[in-house]
Amino acid sequence: MSKDDPERITPGGFVRPRSTAKRQELIRATLRVLEREGWSRLTARKVVAEAGLSLGHITYNFPSMDALLAASYRQLAEDLRAASDAADAGASGSVPDRLAAFLNAAFTEEFLAPGHLRMRIDLWSAALAHPELAQTEAELYDCYRQRLTLLLSALAEGHGTEVRVPDITDTIMAALDGLWLDWARRRDSLAVRRSLDTLIDLARVSLAPEETGGHGAGPDPSPR
């Protein structure tokens, strides 16, 4: 049983499930405090006051504040995953449209709200000093990257460009991080849309050149 497992063994040896509802209240309260005040001002007392609970609920449901932060980070990722799934469901069946829906889902009004964006950047910073949060951040990054890689691999299928998928994945992932930071500084929605369109064009020209009428870069002949 992991230290963050939603069950607890009582002194009598019986397994008592932690309250899923209370855990979720604490997670959402943590996100609201982070969004409103930032990571540097986050405290356990502020979280329980936001949730309308006592301090004991944190110690009962989480082994540490780092564990609560990690769970909150996972909730952020789950919110983004749900938005991506909804966008994918609304897209046509073509891979380029699904790729566009996937990338644009992370740049809707909800995810570009100033407080939400500051919260994401704060959590990136917090991960530098908190190993548990860093591990969670790495896992969530890898999960998002894998989903992007699957879409790019589907785009490359039949074009002999599969070898280029890792390079295009690296480029898009780095560009997405840069776009969030650029938005935080400039708030230029048109620039964000142009950049996302450019990333989609890059993927199509690089991985499915025949469909775009271009020649693309072709497969990379160098060994990997």
Phi, psi and omega per residue, in radians:
M1 nan 2.212 -3.109
S2 -1.316 2.825 -3.095
K3 -1.180 -0.305 3.127
D4 -1.895 0.343 3.118
D5 -1.182 2.426 -3.101
P6 -1.327 0.596 3.055
E7 -2.378 2.683 -3.139
R8 -2.403 2.409 3.114
I9 -1.572 2.144 -3.131
T10 -1.362 2.902 3.107
P11 -0.981 -0.484 3.134
G12 -1.427 -0.017 3.100
G13 1.611 0.026 3.137
F14 -1.520 2.527 3.094
V15 -1.513 2.114 3.126
R16 -2.006 2.051 -3.107
P17 -1.164 2.415 3.001
R18 -1.217 2.735 -3.117
S19 -1.342 1.960 3.114
T20 -1.066 -0.671 -3.134
A21 -1.110 -0.761 -3.138
K22 -1.167 -0.719 3.086
R23 -1.009 -0.774 -3.112
Q24 -1.170 -0.653 3.088
E25 -1.072 -0.739 3.129
L26 -1.160 -0.696 3.116
I27 -1.108 -0.848 -3.128
R28 -1.150 -0.638 3.098
A29 -1.133 -0.706 3.091
T30 -1.045 -0.768 3.135
L31 -1.123 -0.665 3.127
R32 -1.175 -0.704 3.110
V33 -1.164 -0.747 3.101
L34 -1.044 -0.760 -3.117
E35 -1.155 -0.633 -3.069
R36 -1.477 -0.684 -2.977
E37 -2.098 -0.280 -3.134
G38 1.569 2.825 -3.057
W39 -1.132 -0.661 -3.064
S40 -1.115 -0.357 -3.114
R41 -1.921 0.152 3.124
L42 -1.315 2.276 3.050
T43 -2.393 2.798 3.103
A44 -1.079 -0.673 -3.124
R45 -1.129 -0.673 3.113
K46 -1.168 -0.643 3.140
V47 -1.127 -0.855 -3.090
V48 -1.218 -0.557 3.071
A49 -1.136 -0.702 3.111
E50 -1.124 -0.662 -3.105
A51 -1.473 -0.229 -3.073
G52 1.251 0.595 -3.117
L53 -2.167 3.103 3.100
S54 -1.693 2.865 3.119
L55 -1.036 -0.544 -3.134
G56 -1.041 -0.459 -3.141
H57 -1.178 -0.542 3.086
I58 -1.211 -0.873 -3.100
T59 -1.153 -0.473 3.120
Y60 -1.303 -0.662 -3.018
N61 -1.700 -0.344 -3.111
F62 -2.405 2.416 -3.125
P63 -1.248 -0.296 -3.122
S64 -2.874 2.917 3.050
M65 -1.170 -0.551 3.080
D66 -1.082 -0.675 3.109
A67 -1.145 -0.667 3.080
L68 -1.153 -0.715 3.090
L69 -1.086 -0.753 3.137
A70 -1.091 -0.743 3.107
A71 -1.120 -0.629 3.109
S72 -1.178 -0.666 3.099
Y73 -1.107 -0.716 3.108
R74 -1.103 -0.622 3.115
Q75 -1.143 -0.701 3.063
L76 -1.002 -0.797 -3.140
A77 -1.127 -0.661 3.115
E78 -1.140 -0.676 3.096
D79 -1.082 -0.734 3.123
L80 -1.178 -0.718 3.121
R81 -1.072 -0.735 3.130
A82 -1.100 -0.711 3.112
A83 -1.142 -0.694 3.117
S84 -1.144 -0.711 3.119
D85 -1.119 -0.715 3.127
A86 -1.134 -0.704 3.117
A87 -1.152 -0.694 3.128
D88 -1.117 -0.705 3.142
A89 -1.131 -0.523 -3.128
G90 -1.539 -0.116 -3.130
A91 -1.484 2.842 3.038
S92 -1.239 3.021 -3.080
G93 -1.322 -0.142 -3.083
S94 -1.240 2.530 -3.111
V95 -1.104 -0.758 3.109
P96 -1.026 -0.690 3.114
D97 -1.190 -0.654 3.096
R98 -1.175 -0.681 3.085
L99 -1.100 -0.774 3.126
A100 -1.082 -0.748 3.133
A101 -1.106 -0.719 -3.132
F102 -1.094 -0.833 -3.099
L103 -1.215 -0.738 -3.104
N104 -1.209 -0.433 -3.101
A105 -1.062 -0.487 -3.118
A106 -1.473 -0.012 -3.077
F107 -2.221 0.588 3.044
T108 -1.429 3.025 -3.128
E109 -0.990 -0.677 -3.130
E110 -1.032 -0.807 -3.048
F111 -1.487 -0.206 3.098
L112 -1.761 0.028 3.077
A113 -1.002 2.401 -3.051
P114 -0.908 -0.808 -3.128
G115 -1.126 -0.712 -3.132
H116 -1.144 -0.744 -3.114
L117 -1.171 -0.716 3.094
R118 -1.070 -0.661 3.135
M119 -1.094 -0.758 3.122
R120 -1.088 -0.795 -3.132
I121 -1.146 -0.681 3.084
D122 -1.043 -0.746 -3.126
L123 -1.202 -0.605 3.022
W124 -1.023 -0.792 -3.131
S125 -1.144 -0.760 -3.124
A126 -1.066 -0.580 -3.122
A127 -1.102 -0.431 3.139
L128 -1.172 -0.464 -3.065
A129 -1.926 -0.117 -3.068
H130 -2.194 1.849 -3.070
P131 -0.965 -0.706 -3.113
E132 -1.145 -0.712 3.105
L133 -1.211 -0.631 3.108
A134 -1.098 -0.711 3.111
Q135 -1.121 -0.744 3.110
T136 -1.097 -0.770 -3.140
E137 -1.057 -0.742 3.137
A138 -1.124 -0.713 3.136
E139 -1.129 -0.742 -3.113
L140 -1.224 -0.654 3.068
Y141 -1.055 -0.812 -3.129
D142 -1.096 -0.664 3.135
C143 -1.112 -0.807 3.126
Y144 -1.111 -0.745 3.132
R145 -1.069 -0.719 3.138
Q146 -1.090 -0.700 3.130
R147 -1.141 -0.711 3.089
L148 -1.131 -0.750 -3.135
T149 -1.054 -0.693 3.116
L150 -1.069 -0.736 3.120
L151 -1.155 -0.747 3.137
L152 -1.177 -0.640 3.093
S153 -1.122 -0.686 3.090
A154 -1.135 -0.633 3.114
L155 -1.167 -0.651 -3.094
A156 -1.371 -0.302 -3.047
E157 -1.004 2.244 3.109
G158 1.495 -0.026 -3.116
H159 -1.933 -0.034 3.135
G160 1.216 0.388 -3.084
T161 -1.988 0.237 -3.083
E162 -0.969 -0.549 -3.105
V163 -1.130 -0.347 -3.109
R164 -1.543 -0.154 -3.065
V165 -0.998 -0.812 3.137
P166 -1.028 -0.680 3.136
D167 -1.151 -0.742 -3.138
I168 -1.201 -0.647 3.082
T169 -1.069 -0.821 3.121
D170 -1.008 -0.779 -3.093
T171 -1.115 -0.799 -3.104
I172 -1.184 -0.738 3.140
M173 -1.066 -0.762 3.117
A174 -1.141 -0.689 -3.137
A175 -1.149 -0.663 3.133
L176 -1.103 -0.773 3.089
D177 -1.044 -0.735 3.125
G178 -1.132 -0.632 3.138
L179 -1.156 -0.688 3.098
W180 -1.091 -0.738 3.133
L181 -1.205 -0.684 3.119
D182 -1.111 -0.693 3.098
W183 -1.114 -0.691 3.128
A184 -1.070 -0.533 -3.112
R185 -1.549 -0.752 -2.950
R186 -1.912 -0.441 -3.098
R187 0.939 0.760 -3.129
D188 -1.790 1.676 -3.067
S189 -1.155 -0.589 3.137
L190 -1.148 -0.689 3.114
A191 -1.116 -0.665 3.111
V192 -1.111 -0.802 -3.120
R193 -1.122 -0.738 3.117
R194 -1.091 -0.721 -3.122
S195 -1.148 -0.745 3.104
L196 -1.108 -0.719 3.082
D197 -1.071 -0.680 3.132
T198 -1.140 -0.697 3.106
L199 -1.119 -0.691 3.110
I200 -1.154 -0.738 3.089
D201 -1.090 -0.715 3.106
L202 -1.022 -0.795 3.137
A203 -1.095 -0.751 -3.096
R204 -1.194 -0.789 -3.120
V205 -1.174 -0.626 -3.100
S206 -1.369 -0.590 -2.999
L207 -1.915 -0.421 3.132
A208 -2.375 1.024 -3.025
P209 -1.072 -0.583 -3.120
E210 -1.098 -0.556 -3.111
E211 -1.360 -0.315 -3.117
T212 -1.771 -0.114 -3.126
G213 1.469 0.046 3.140
G214 -1.788 3.089 -3.123
H215 -1.693 -0.409 3.133
G216 1.131 -3.045 -3.123
A217 -1.600 -0.262 -3.132
G218 1.284 3.023 -3.128
P219 -1.159 2.556 3.125
D220 -1.419 2.038 -3.049
P221 -1.365 -0.203 -3.080
S222 -1.258 2.531 3.125
P223 -1.191 2.674 3.129
R224 -2.209 nan nan
